[in-house]
Amino acid sequence: MRLSQIHLHGLALAMIAGSSCLSAQDGNVPDFKVGLNINGCQFSGGTDGYGNVEVMQKTGGKKIQVEVLYGDDLVFEPTSFKGPGSDQLREAAGGNGNVLNIFNANTGPADVYYQINLRNKQTGELLSCDPRVINK
């Protein structure tokens, strides 16, 4: 290969590597999906099948997407985070009527209950459910 071919080949490889990194960091793709069945606050998904999410600490930010099942009359109220490391969690943009996104900065250890708060649009009744996020 000539020098110009080597340069172009290296550039193409760098572009391919860069594009795969971008897709892995896509802010619209959740790292974890959690389902919330409002009948009894039953969670599914996460890392344990029960809505809890456990990750190794300091391995980069993680996006958790919570989808409310069978809750057409419910709207999200602000989520509350309680426990050590709760300052690492916040609601994130990108959700819609039945989906809430949570961003875990994952900058250190954490053992946080994230309380999903829902309000019935018709009656005003509040429903709160709270699985955990753990950074080990």
N, C-alpha and C positions, 0 to 999 in steps of 0.2 A: 504494500500500500504506500502511496505517496503521502507526504506530510498533509496535504489538503484533505485527502480521504480520511486520514487518521483523525484530523481535527473535526471533520463533519461526523465521523462515527462516534467520537467521544461526546460531541454536542448532542447527538441523537440519544445516546445512552443517558446523558445527564437530564435531558428533557423527559425521557420515559421515567427515570427514577423520580424526578421532581413531580410529575403528574400523579404517580402512584402515592406519593406522600400527601399531595393535596387531597386526593379522594379519601384517604384514611383520616384526614383532619376535617372533613366536611361537617360543618356545624349543623346541618339538617339531618344527619344520620345519627341516631342514638346508639350509645354503647350498650345500653340495657333497656329492655322494654318490660313494663310492669302493667298488668291489667288489674283494675279495681272493680269487682262486682259489688254494687252497692247493697245487695241483699246480704247483710251481715258483715259488711266491710271485709270481704274475702279478697285477698290479693293473690295474684299469680305472677310468674315470671321473676325477674331479678336474677340473682345468682343461686338462690336456694329454692326457687319455685313458689315461694310465699311472699314475694314482693320486696324482700330484703336484698340489698346490694352490698357485697363485700369485695374489696379490691386491695391490692398491695399499695401501701402509702407511697407517695412521691413517684407515681408511675404516670403522671400526666392527668390532665383534667378529664372527667368522665361526664357524659350526658345520659341522664335517665329520663325516659319518656313514660309517663303514666297515662293510661287510657281508661276512662270511666266506661264501664259496660252497663247497659240497661239504665242509664241515667239521663234520659232525654230531657227531663224536667229540671235537671240540676245544672248549676253554674259554679265555677271555681271562685272561691274567696281566697285571699292571700294565704299561702302556705306558711306554716311556722316550723322552725327547726330548733330542736332542743337536745342538749347534751354536749359533751366535750368535742370541740372541733366544728361546732355549728356555724362558725364564721366562714367556713369553707364552702357552704352550700347556699344557693340562691335559686330563685325561679329564673328561667331563661326564656327568651323570646322564641317564637316559632310554633307555639301550640295553637289549637283551635278550640271549638266549643267543647269537645270531649277529650282533649289531650292537653296535658300539662308537661312542660319540660323543666327538669331540675339540673343545674350544673354543679358538679362537685369539683372544686379546684384541686383537691387531692394534694395539698401541700404538706401534709403531716398526718399524724394519727387522728382518728375521729371515731365516735360511736354516737351517732345522731339519729333521733327519731324524726322523720319528716311527716308532719301532720297535714294530710290533705283535707281541706275544709271545703264542703260543698253546701250550697244553699238552694233549696227548692224554689223555683221561679214562681210557682203558684201560691205556696203556703208560707214561704219565708223560713221554713224549718231548716235548721243547720244539721249537717252530718259531718263528723270528723273521724278519720281513719289514719293510723300512724305506723307504717313499717319503719325499718332502719336502714341507714347507710353506715357502713363500717370501713374505715381505712386502717388496715393492720400494719 
